[in-house]
Each structure stands twice: as structure tokens, then as C-alpha cells.
Amino acid sequence: MRNTSESIKKVILVTGPAGNLGSAVVRKFQTENASLILLDHHPERVLKLYPELAGSPDHLLISGVDLRDYSLVDSAVSQALKKFNRIDCLIHTAGGFRMGEQVHQITPENWDFLMDINVKTLLNISKAVIPQMIKQNYGKVITIGARPALAGKARMGSYSAAKGAVLRLTESMAAELKSKGINVNCVLPGTIDTPENRQSMPDADRSGWVAPESLAEVISFLCSQSADDIHGAAIPVYGA
């Protein structure tokens, strides 16, 4: 049944909650009094980052979930549904970045890594969550692309292909699920202002970088009723 009231406590599933973007998303939805389901790969990391959520009846923190392993993903989602009976919004921030190879130099290791961490994880979490959203006739899915998803960039062939696949899958899911009360959209960040990016690019002009908190605001909007008529959008958030 469609969630028609913004006053109802939302149940939000976030993958990659320990990352720079994922943690900004978690903090944003904490301010909105949402129930949070946090899935992270590294054992105990979410428990250390979010001690105030651990053990709360309103939240569920699950560590040690390798999103590339469907059996682990399915088990975690089943645990979440047993606790909350529904998932209103899936925010898939988990992903990875590598660059440097020209296309003719791409190694199987880098290709497989980027496809697995960006694409396979999306397929697995979607397979686990979407049937419940169809059953409840309501849901919001937000994926994370990147500017290179729109056009190939030099020495980013594998990454561009992986994020391009994320975008195309988002569009396909949006077309498939629109009639079932489910919105699927993709956010395309520019360079995110993170400590890691500042360290790796110390001389870069950061005036056009985008803060994780700005991306979290866009994601929050896409999870709201105000976005009910948005399907299959690729929303650029590039900063100044």
C-alpha cells in the first residue's frame, strides 16, 4: 500500500553507510526520524560509527555483508523485513572507483572489481528488495552514478562502463516498476569533497566539488512524496 503520509516513520535501507556519502545520507535521515537499516561489508564498522543506533528498536545495523554475495544480501534483507515488515526507500551508495588504464590496457582484475562493486552489488540488493516493494506497491530506489556514466573519459574506461551500466539499469528498473508505485532514480555526483580526494588531489580547484551533505539533500528529496512523479532520472549534482 502506498505510503501517502510524510508523517509515517520511513524505513530506509542504506548500503555503504560507512563511506563519505553513505554516512552523510545516514546523518540526514537521522534528522528526519527515519528507521535505518544499515548494511556494511566490514565487520563491526557500523557499530563503531553509529553507537547511538546500535540496539535501538527503531534501527538495524548489519555488518559483514558482502554485497557481491547474493546469499548474504538476501539474508540481511530478510532480517530487516522480519523486523520492520517493509522497506520504503533503498539508497545504494556502495560502489568503487579506479582509473589509470587505457582501454587496451584494462586488466581482468580491474574490470571485474569495478563491475562487481558497482553493478553486481546493485543487481543483488535490487533482487532482494524489489519484490517487497512490489508487494507493498510502494518504494523509492536511489542509485549512485557518476559524470563518466554519461560519456567515456580517458583512462576511465572500466569505471565509465560500470557507472554507465548502473545508469542503464536504473532506467530499465524505472520503466519496469513505474506502474507498481516504485520510483527508481540515479544521482550523478561530480567530484565529491572528501578527505581522500583532497589528499589525492592537493592542488585541485575545489570550488566545483560537491559536498556529501549536498548529495544527501538531493537523495532525501528523491525519497519524499515530492518526487513521486520522477522516474528514471539521471540527476547531475556537480557543485559550482
C-alpha positions as a Markdown table, in Angstrom:
| # | Residue | x | y | z |
|---|---|---|---|---|
| 1 | Met | 0.0 | 0.0 | 0.0 |
| 2 | Arg | 1.4 | 3.4 | -1.0 |
| 3 | Asn | 2.8 | 5.4 | 1.9 |
| 4 | Thr | 0.7 | 8.6 | 1.5 |
| 5 | Ser | 1.7 | 10.4 | 4.6 |
| 6 | Glu | 5.1 | 12.0 | 5.2 |
| 7 | Ser | 4.4 | 11.8 | 8.9 |
| 8 | Ile | 4.7 | 8.0 | 8.8 |
| 9 | Lys | 8.1 | 6.9 | 10.0 |
| 10 | Lys | 10.1 | 5.8 | 6.9 |
| 11 | Val | 12.1 | 2.7 | 6.8 |
| 12 | Ile | 15.3 | 3.4 | 4.9 |
| 13 | Leu | 17.9 | 0.9 | 3.8 |
| 14 | Val | 21.4 | 2.3 | 3.1 |
| 15 | Thr | 24.2 | 0.4 | 1.6 |
| 16 | Gly | 27.8 | 1.6 | 2.2 |
| 17 | Pro | 26.8 | 3.6 | 5.3 |
| 18 | Ala | 30.5 | 3.9 | 6.4 |
| 19 | Gly | 31.5 | 5.8 | 3.3 |
| 20 | Asn | 31.7 | 9.5 | 3.0 |
| 21 | Leu | 28.4 | 9.7 | 1.0 |
| 22 | Gly | 26.8 | 6.9 | 2.9 |
| 23 | Ser | 27.5 | 8.5 | 6.3 |
| 24 | Ala | 26.1 | 11.8 | 5.1 |
| 25 | Val | 22.9 | 10.1 | 4.0 |
| 26 | Val | 22.6 | 8.3 | 7.3 |
| 27 | Arg | 23.0 | 11.6 | 9.2 |
| 28 | Lys | 20.5 | 13.3 | 7.0 |
| 29 | Phe | 17.8 | 10.6 | 7.6 |
| 30 | Gln | 18.6 | 10.6 | 11.3 |
| 31 | Thr | 17.4 | 14.2 | 11.4 |
| 32 | Glu | 14.2 | 13.1 | 9.6 |
| 33 | Asn | 13.5 | 10.5 | 12.3 |
| 34 | Ala | 13.6 | 7.6 | 9.9 |
| 35 | Ser | 14.2 | 4.0 | 10.8 |
| 36 | Leu | 17.5 | 3.0 | 9.3 |
| 37 | Ile | 18.7 | -0.4 | 8.0 |
| 38 | Leu | 22.5 | -0.1 | 7.5 |
| 39 | Leu | 24.3 | -2.8 | 5.5 |
| 40 | Asp | 28.1 | -2.7 | 5.6 |
| 41 | His | 30.8 | -5.1 | 4.4 |
| 42 | His | 33.4 | -4.7 | 7.1 |
| 43 | Pro | 32.7 | -6.5 | 10.4 |
| 44 | Glu | 31.6 | -4.2 | 13.2 |
| 45 | Arg | 32.3 | -0.9 | 11.3 |
| 46 | Val | 28.8 | 0.4 | 11.5 |
| 47 | Leu | 28.6 | -0.5 | 15.2 |
| 48 | Lys | 31.6 | 1.7 | 15.8 |
| 49 | Leu | 30.4 | 4.6 | 13.6 |
| 50 | Tyr | 26.8 | 4.6 | 14.9 |
| 51 | Pro | 26.9 | 3.5 | 18.5 |
| 52 | Glu | 23.8 | 5.6 | 19.2 |
| 53 | Leu | 21.8 | 3.4 | 16.8 |
| 54 | Ala | 23.1 | 0.0 | 18.0 |
| 55 | Gly | 20.5 | -2.0 | 19.8 |
| 56 | Ser | 17.7 | 0.5 | 19.1 |
| 57 | Pro | 14.3 | -1.0 | 18.3 |
| 58 | Asp | 14.0 | 1.7 | 15.6 |
| 59 | His | 17.1 | 0.8 | 13.7 |
| 60 | Leu | 19.0 | -2.3 | 12.4 |
| 61 | Leu | 22.8 | -2.4 | 11.8 |
| 62 | Ile | 24.2 | -5.4 | 9.9 |
| 63 | Ser | 27.9 | -5.8 | 9.4 |
| 64 | Gly | 29.8 | -8.3 | 7.4 |
| 65 | Val | 27.5 | -8.1 | 4.4 |
| 66 | Asp | 29.5 | -8.5 | 1.2 |
| 67 | Leu | 27.0 | -7.1 | -1.4 |
| 68 | Arg | 28.7 | -9.1 | -4.1 |
| 69 | Asp | 27.4 | -12.3 | -2.4 |
| 70 | Tyr | 23.6 | -12.6 | -3.0 |
| 71 | Ser | 23.1 | -15.1 | -0.2 |
| 72 | Leu | 24.4 | -12.6 | 2.3 |
| 73 | Val | 22.4 | -9.8 | 0.9 |
| 74 | Asp | 19.2 | -11.9 | 0.9 |
| 75 | Ser | 19.8 | -13.0 | 4.5 |
| 76 | Ala | 20.3 | -9.4 | 5.6 |
| 77 | Val | 17.2 | -8.1 | 3.8 |
| 78 | Ser | 15.1 | -11.0 | 5.2 |
| 79 | Gln | 16.3 | -10.0 | 8.7 |
| 80 | Ala | 15.3 | -6.4 | 8.0 |
| 81 | Leu | 11.9 | -7.4 | 6.8 |
| 82 | Lys | 11.3 | -9.6 | 9.8 |
| 83 | Lys | 11.9 | -6.5 | 12.0 |
| 84 | Phe | 10.2 | -3.8 | 10.0 |
| 85 | Asn | 7.8 | -5.6 | 7.6 |
| 86 | Arg | 8.6 | -3.1 | 4.8 |
| 87 | Ile | 11.3 | -1.1 | 3.2 |
| 88 | Asp | 10.2 | 2.4 | 1.9 |
| 89 | Cys | 13.5 | 3.5 | 0.4 |
| 90 | Leu | 16.7 | 1.8 | -0.9 |
| 91 | Ile | 19.7 | 4.0 | -1.2 |
| 92 | His | 22.6 | 2.2 | -2.8 |
| 93 | Thr | 25.7 | 4.2 | -2.1 |
| 94 | Ala | 28.1 | 1.3 | -2.1 |
| 95 | Gly | 30.5 | 1.4 | -5.1 |
| 96 | Gly | 34.1 | 1.8 | -6.0 |
| 97 | Phe | 36.5 | 3.8 | -8.3 |
| 98 | Arg | 39.7 | 3.0 | -10.1 |
| 99 | Met | 41.3 | 4.7 | -13.1 |
| 100 | Gly | 44.6 | 4.9 | -14.9 |
| 101 | Glu | 44.4 | 2.2 | -17.6 |
| 102 | Gln | 43.7 | 2.9 | -21.2 |
| 103 | Val | 41.0 | 0.7 | -22.7 |
| 104 | His | 43.6 | -1.6 | -24.4 |
| 105 | Gln | 45.4 | -2.0 | -21.1 |
| 106 | Ile | 42.4 | -2.9 | -19.0 |
| 107 | Thr | 43.2 | -5.9 | -16.8 |
| 108 | Pro | 40.6 | -8.6 | -15.9 |
| 109 | Glu | 41.2 | -7.8 | -12.2 |
| 110 | Asn | 40.3 | -4.1 | -12.5 |
| 111 | Trp | 37.4 | -4.8 | -14.9 |
| 112 | Asp | 35.9 | -7.5 | -12.6 |
| 113 | Phe | 36.5 | -5.3 | -9.5 |
| 114 | Leu | 34.6 | -2.3 | -10.9 |
| 115 | Met | 31.8 | -4.3 | -12.4 |
| 116 | Asp | 31.3 | -6.4 | -9.2 |
| 117 | Ile | 31.5 | -3.5 | -6.8 |
| 118 | Asn | 29.3 | -1.1 | -8.8 |
| 119 | Val | 27.0 | -3.4 | -10.9 |
| 120 | Lys | 26.7 | -6.7 | -9.2 |
| 121 | Thr | 26.0 | -5.1 | -5.9 |
| 122 | Leu | 23.2 | -3.2 | -7.4 |
| 123 | Leu | 21.7 | -6.3 | -9.0 |
| 124 | Asn | 22.0 | -8.2 | -5.7 |
| 125 | Ile | 20.4 | -5.6 | -3.5 |
| 126 | Ser | 17.7 | -4.9 | -6.1 |
| 127 | Lys | 16.9 | -8.6 | -6.4 |
| 128 | Ala | 16.5 | -8.8 | -2.6 |
| 129 | Val | 14.5 | -5.6 | -2.0 |
| 130 | Ile | 12.3 | -5.0 | -5.1 |
| 131 | Pro | 9.9 | -8.0 | -4.6 |
| 132 | Gln | 8.9 | -6.5 | -1.2 |
| 133 | Met | 8.4 | -3.1 | -2.7 |
| 134 | Ile | 6.2 | -4.6 | -5.4 |
| 135 | Lys | 4.2 | -6.4 | -2.7 |
| 136 | Gln | 3.7 | -3.2 | -0.8 |
| 137 | Asn | 3.0 | -1.2 | -4.0 |
| 138 | Tyr | 5.4 | 1.5 | -2.9 |
| 139 | Gly | 9.1 | 2.2 | -2.9 |
| 140 | Lys | 11.9 | 4.6 | -3.7 |
| 141 | Val | 15.2 | 3.4 | -5.1 |
| 142 | Ile | 18.2 | 5.7 | -5.5 |
| 143 | Thr | 21.3 | 4.6 | -7.2 |
| 144 | Ile | 24.6 | 6.5 | -7.4 |
| 145 | Gly | 26.2 | 7.0 | -10.9 |
| 146 | Ala | 28.9 | 9.4 | -11.9 |
| 147 | Arg | 29.6 | 12.0 | -14.5 |
| 148 | Pro | 31.6 | 9.5 | -16.6 |
| 149 | Ala | 28.4 | 7.4 | -16.8 |
| 150 | Leu | 27.2 | 9.9 | -19.4 |
| 151 | Ala | 30.4 | 9.9 | -21.6 |
| 152 | Gly | 33.5 | 7.8 | -21.6 |
| 153 | Lys | 36.6 | 9.5 | -20.2 |
| 154 | Ala | 40.3 | 8.9 | -20.9 |
| 155 | Arg | 41.8 | 6.3 | -18.6 |
| 156 | Met | 38.4 | 5.7 | -17.1 |
| 157 | Gly | 37.0 | 3.1 | -19.5 |
| 158 | Ser | 36.2 | 0.4 | -16.9 |
| 159 | Tyr | 34.7 | 3.0 | -14.5 |
| 160 | Ser | 32.7 | 4.7 | -17.2 |
| 161 | Ala | 31.4 | 1.3 | -18.3 |
| 162 | Ala | 30.4 | 0.3 | -14.8 |
| 163 | Lys | 28.7 | 3.5 | -13.9 |
| 164 | Gly | 27.1 | 3.6 | -17.4 |
| 165 | Ala | 25.7 | 0.2 | -16.6 |
| 166 | Val | 24.3 | 1.5 | -13.3 |
| 167 | Leu | 22.6 | 4.3 | -15.1 |
| 168 | Arg | 21.1 | 2.0 | -17.8 |
| 169 | Leu | 19.9 | -0.5 | -15.1 |
| 170 | Thr | 18.3 | 2.4 | -13.2 |
| 171 | Glu | 16.4 | 3.5 | -16.3 |
| 172 | Ser | 15.3 | -0.1 | -17.0 |
| 173 | Met | 14.1 | -0.6 | -13.5 |
| 174 | Ala | 12.2 | 2.7 | -13.6 |
| 175 | Ala | 10.4 | 1.6 | -16.7 |
| 176 | Glu | 9.6 | -1.8 | -15.3 |
| 177 | Leu | 8.4 | -0.6 | -11.9 |
| 178 | Lys | 6.7 | 2.7 | -12.5 |
| 179 | Ser | 3.3 | 1.1 | -12.7 |
| 180 | Lys | 3.9 | -0.7 | -9.4 |
| 181 | Gly | 4.2 | 2.5 | -7.3 |
| 182 | Ile | 8.0 | 2.4 | -7.3 |
| 183 | Asn | 10.3 | 5.3 | -8.3 |
| 184 | Val | 13.9 | 4.5 | -9.4 |
| 185 | Asn | 16.3 | 7.3 | -10.0 |
| 186 | Cys | 20.0 | 7.9 | -10.2 |
| 187 | Val | 22.2 | 10.7 | -8.7 |
| 188 | Leu | 25.3 | 11.7 | -10.7 |
| 189 | Pro | 27.9 | 13.3 | -8.4 |
| 190 | Gly | 30.7 | 15.4 | -9.7 |
| 191 | Thr | 33.9 | 15.2 | -7.7 |
| 192 | Ile | 32.9 | 14.7 | -4.1 |
| 193 | Asp | 34.7 | 16.8 | -1.5 |
| 194 | Thr | 36.1 | 14.1 | 0.8 |
| 195 | Pro | 39.4 | 13.8 | 2.8 |
| 196 | Glu | 40.6 | 11.1 | 0.4 |
| 197 | Asn | 40.0 | 13.3 | -2.7 |
| 198 | Arg | 41.7 | 16.3 | -1.0 |
| 199 | Gln | 44.7 | 14.2 | -0.2 |
| 200 | Ser | 45.0 | 12.6 | -3.7 |
| 201 | Met | 44.4 | 16.0 | -5.5 |
| 202 | Pro | 46.0 | 18.6 | -3.1 |
| 203 | Asp | 46.4 | 21.2 | -5.9 |
| 204 | Ala | 43.0 | 20.8 | -7.4 |
| 205 | Asp | 40.5 | 23.7 | -7.6 |
| 206 | Arg | 37.8 | 22.5 | -5.2 |
| 207 | Ser | 35.4 | 25.3 | -6.0 |
| 208 | Gly | 33.4 | 22.9 | -8.2 |
| 209 | Trp | 33.4 | 19.9 | -5.8 |
| 210 | Val | 30.2 | 18.8 | -4.2 |
| 211 | Ala | 29.8 | 18.2 | -0.5 |
| 212 | Pro | 28.4 | 14.8 | 0.6 |
| 213 | Glu | 25.8 | 16.7 | 2.6 |
| 214 | Ser | 24.5 | 18.3 | -0.7 |
| 215 | Leu | 24.1 | 14.9 | -2.3 |
| 216 | Ala | 22.3 | 13.7 | 0.8 |
| 217 | Glu | 19.8 | 16.5 | 0.4 |
| 218 | Val | 19.1 | 15.5 | -3.2 |
| 219 | Ile | 18.7 | 11.9 | -2.1 |
| 220 | Ser | 16.3 | 12.9 | 0.7 |
| 221 | Phe | 14.2 | 14.7 | -1.8 |
| 222 | Leu | 14.1 | 11.7 | -4.1 |
| 223 | Cys | 12.8 | 9.6 | -1.1 |
| 224 | Ser | 10.0 | 12.1 | -0.5 |
| 225 | Gln | 6.5 | 12.3 | -1.8 |
| 226 | Ser | 7.6 | 15.4 | -3.8 |
| 227 | Ala | 9.4 | 13.0 | -6.1 |
| 228 | Asp | 6.5 | 10.7 | -6.8 |
| 229 | Asp | 6.4 | 11.7 | -10.4 |
| 230 | Ile | 10.1 | 11.4 | -11.1 |
| 231 | His | 11.1 | 8.1 | -12.8 |
| 232 | Gly | 14.4 | 7.1 | -14.4 |
| 233 | Ala | 16.0 | 10.5 | -13.9 |
| 234 | Ala | 19.8 | 11.0 | -14.0 |
| 235 | Ile | 20.3 | 14.0 | -11.7 |
| 236 | Pro | 23.6 | 15.8 | -12.0 |
| 237 | Val | 25.0 | 17.2 | -8.8 |
| 238 | Tyr | 28.3 | 18.8 | -9.9 |
| 239 | Gly | 28.7 | 21.7 | -7.5 |
| 240 | Ala | 29.6 | 25.2 | -8.7 |
